[in-house]
Amino acid sequence: MKLYANYHTHTCFCDGQDTPQELVEEALKLGLKVLGFSGHGYTAFDESYCMSQNGTKAYREEIHSLQRQYAGRLTILCGLEEDYQTQEKAEGYDYTIGSVHYVYKNHVYIPVDKDIETLHKAVRDHYAGDVYGLIEDYYQSVADLGRKLHPDIIGHFDLITKFNQQSPWFDETHPRYRKAAQKALQALLPLKLPFELNTGAMARGYRTEPYPATWILQQVLEAGVPIIFSSDCHDRTQLAFGFDQAVALAERMGFQLFHALSDHLAIN
């Protein structure tokens, strides 16, 4: 089994390092057949990581230009990673990824994947030291992704665990953690939306396995929900990072359902 596509790709229009054209050229070197761009949608409360409103327009224009330029050589898709807290409407994209990057508490947007210090401070300041209170709020938003955003893909389901391998701050076997994640699964799995098998945290040195955890993947498998392989690329040198490991994990678990956007297969 070899991967021929990546649908989660960030550029210099948001928090990625490279231009879309540099990523297209890297995709061709890797032998990809499909490259899906997924710039971070605009969030007015935090402009540090996302595409600006003017930048969003320029992003779409450039991706559409590359689609014409590379027609016949590479299928290029213009997508969007849409955050749960956005107030913008995602219209006119080839696909969207629905993700939760923030917990909203006491009129404050708390980023869950910025750094471990931010999470410790949030637990102290907004949850009176109750780690699982923050986690429950995170998964409550995850559970609501389908209703609010109607995405094509569920992005990094358990992003809240990003720092937990290197700097453990909660117990992933704790009943409250499992119950919160389980409730989100119960809300999303019936929608049959593909879940990312996302290697982004591996590429950045935070995890040694993809999102989501294997116990979550097992339930995705049992529900007959497809997975889609994703590198969550922010650097063209990591465009297909960890895909061999992700494929091996999926094969070992017995996945047969893989999802490909458009008419082009991501797996062959």
C-alpha positions in Angstrom: 0.0 0.0 0.0 1.4 3.4 -1.0 0.0 6.8 -0.4 -0.6 9.1 -3.3 -2.3 12.1 -1.6 -2.2 14.5 1.2 -5.2 16.7 2.0 -4.0 18.6 5.1 -1.4 21.2 3.9 -0.6 24.6 5.2 1.2 27.4 3.4 2.8 30.8 4.1 -0.7 32.3 3.8 -1.3 31.0 7.3 1.2 29.3 9.7 3.0 27.2 7.1 6.6 28.0 5.9 6.3 27.5 2.1 4.5 28.9 -0.8 1.9 26.8 -2.5 4.1 26.4 -5.6 7.0 25.1 -3.5 4.6 22.5 -2.0 3.3 21.5 -5.4 6.9 20.9 -6.6 7.6 18.8 -3.5 4.4 16.8 -4.1 5.6 16.0 -7.6 9.0 14.9 -6.3 7.2 12.6 -3.9 5.0 11.1 -6.6 1.8 12.4 -5.2 -1.2 12.4 -7.5 -3.4 14.6 -5.3 -2.4 17.6 -3.1 -5.1 19.3 -1.0 -4.4 22.7 0.4 -6.2 23.5 3.7 -5.3 26.9 4.9 -6.5 27.9 8.4 -9.8 29.7 8.1 -10.0 33.3 9.5 -10.6 33.7 13.3 -10.9 37.3 14.3 -10.0 36.6 17.9 -6.6 35.2 17.0 -5.0 36.3 13.7 -1.5 34.9 14.6 -1.9 31.6 12.9 -4.7 31.9 10.3 -5.2 33.4 6.9 -6.2 37.0 7.0 -9.4 38.0 5.2 -7.5 39.5 2.3 -5.0 36.7 2.5 -7.8 34.2 2.1 -8.8 35.7 -1.2 -5.2 35.7 -2.4 -4.8 32.1 -1.3 -7.8 30.9 -3.3 -6.7 32.8 -6.3 -3.2 31.3 -6.2 -4.5 27.7 -5.6 -6.9 28.1 -8.6 -4.0 29.4 -10.7 -1.9 26.4 -9.8 -4.8 24.1 -10.6 -4.7 25.4 -14.1 -0.9 25.5 -14.4 -0.4 21.9 -13.2 -3.5 20.3 -14.8 -2.7 16.8 -16.1 0.4 16.5 -13.8 -1.2 16.9 -10.3 -4.7 17.2 -9.0 -4.7 20.2 -6.7 -7.6 20.9 -4.4 -8.5 24.2 -2.7 -9.6 23.3 0.8 -9.9 25.0 4.2 -9.2 23.9 7.8 -12.1 25.5 9.6 -11.9 26.0 13.4 -15.0 25.3 15.5 -14.8 28.9 17.0 -14.8 30.7 13.6 -17.5 33.2 12.8 -16.8 33.0 9.0 -18.7 30.9 6.5 -16.7 28.4 4.5 -18.1 28.6 1.0 -16.7 27.7 -2.4 -14.0 25.3 -1.3 -13.4 21.8 -2.7 -13.6 20.4 0.9 -13.3 21.5 4.5 -11.6 20.0 7.6 -13.4 20.6 10.8 -11.1 21.0 13.8 -11.1 22.3 17.4 -8.0 24.4 18.3 -9.6 26.5 21.2 -11.7 26.1 24.3 -13.9 29.1 25.0 -14.1 29.7 28.7 -15.0 32.9 30.7 -14.9 34.9 27.5 -11.4 33.7 26.8 -10.2 31.6 23.8 -7.7 29.1 25.1 -5.5 27.5 22.5 -5.1 23.7 23.2 -2.1 23.2 20.9 0.1 26.2 21.5 2.3 25.0 24.4 2.0 23.1 27.7 2.4 26.3 29.7 -0.7 27.8 28.2 -2.7 24.7 29.2 -1.4 24.7 32.8 -2.2 28.4 33.1 -5.7 27.9 31.7 -6.4 25.0 34.1 -5.3 27.3 37.0 -7.1 30.4 35.9 -10.3 29.1 34.5 -10.9 25.6 35.9 -9.7 25.9 39.5 -7.1 23.2 38.8 -9.6 20.8 37.3 -7.7 19.4 34.2 -10.6 17.3 33.1 -13.0 20.3 33.1 -10.9 21.8 30.3 -10.8 18.5 28.5 -14.6 18.0 28.8 -15.1 21.4 27.2 -12.7 20.5 24.4 -14.6 17.3 23.6 -17.9 19.0 23.8 -16.8 21.2 20.9 -15.4 18.3 19.0 -18.8 16.5 19.4 -20.5 19.5 17.9 -18.3 19.8 14.8 -20.8 18.1 12.5 -23.7 20.2 13.4 -21.9 23.6 13.4 -19.4 23.2 10.5 -20.7 20.4 8.3 -17.1 19.5 7.4 -16.0 16.8 4.9 -13.2 15.6 7.3 -12.8 15.4 11.1 -9.4 16.8 11.9 -7.0 15.5 14.6 -9.8 14.3 16.9 -7.7 14.1 20.1 -5.5 17.2 19.5 -5.8 17.9 23.3 -3.2 15.1 23.8 -0.6 16.9 21.7 1.8 17.5 24.6 0.9 14.6 26.8 3.6 12.2 25.7 6.5 14.6 26.3 5.0 16.6 29.2 2.2 14.5 30.7 -0.5 16.7 32.2 -3.4 14.3 32.5 -4.2 10.6 32.5 -5.5 9.3 29.2 -7.0 6.3 30.9 -8.9 8.4 33.5 -12.7 7.7 33.4 -13.5 11.4 32.9 -11.2 11.6 29.9 -12.5 8.5 28.3 -16.1 9.5 28.9 -15.6 12.9 27.3 -13.9 11.5 24.3 -16.5 8.7 24.0 -19.4 11.2 24.0 -17.7 13.0 21.1 -17.3 9.7 19.2 -21.0 8.9 19.8 -21.9 12.2 18.2 -19.6 12.0 15.2 -19.3 8.4 14.2 -23.0 8.1 12.9 -22.2 10.9 10.5 -19.8 8.6 8.7 -17.3 11.5 8.1 -13.7 10.3 7.5 -11.4 10.7 10.5 -7.9 11.9 9.9 -5.0 9.6 10.7 -2.8 12.7 11.3 1.0 12.5 11.6 1.5 16.3 12.2 2.5 16.0 15.9 5.0 13.2 14.9 6.6 15.5 12.4 7.0 18.2 15.0 8.4 15.8 17.6 5.5 15.8 20.1 4.2 12.3 19.5 5.5 9.0 18.2 2.1 7.8 16.9 -0.5 9.6 14.8 -3.7 11.1 16.1 -6.1 9.6 17.2 -5.0 7.1 19.8 -5.5 3.5 18.9 -8.4 2.9 21.3 -10.2 5.7 19.5 -9.2 4.3 16.1 -10.6 0.9 17.1 -14.0 2.5 17.6 -13.8 4.3 14.2 -13.0 0.9 12.7 -15.9 -0.9 14.4 -18.3 1.8 13.3 -17.3 1.3 9.6 -16.1 4.9 9.3 -13.3 5.6 6.8 -10.0 7.1 7.7 -8.0 9.6 5.6 -4.2 9.9 5.9 -2.9 13.4 6.6 0.4 14.9 7.4 -0.9 18.3 8.6 2.1 19.7 6.7 3.5 23.1 7.7 6.9 22.4 6.1 7.4 20.9 2.6 10.2 18.7 3.9 7.5 16.9 5.9 4.8 16.7 3.3 4.5 12.9 3.6 6.0 12.6 7.1 5.2 9.3 8.9 2.9 8.0 6.2 4.7 4.6 6.2 4.1 4.2 9.9 0.5 5.4 9.6 -0.3 2.9 6.8 1.3 0.1 8.8 -0.8 1.0 11.8 -4.0 1.0 9.7 -3.1 -2.3 8.1 -2.3 -3.9 11.5 -5.6 -2.8 12.9 -7.5 -4.1 9.9 -8.8 -1.0 8.3 -10.3 -1.6 4.8 -12.1 1.7 4.5 -10.0 4.6 3.2 -11.4 7.8 1.9 -10.3 9.8 -1.2 -11.7 13.2 -2.0 -12.6 13.8 -5.6 -12.4 10.9 -8.0 -8.7 10.3 -7.4 -7.6 7.5 -5.1 -5.4 8.4 -2.1 -4.5 4.8 -1.7 -3.3 2.3 -4.3 
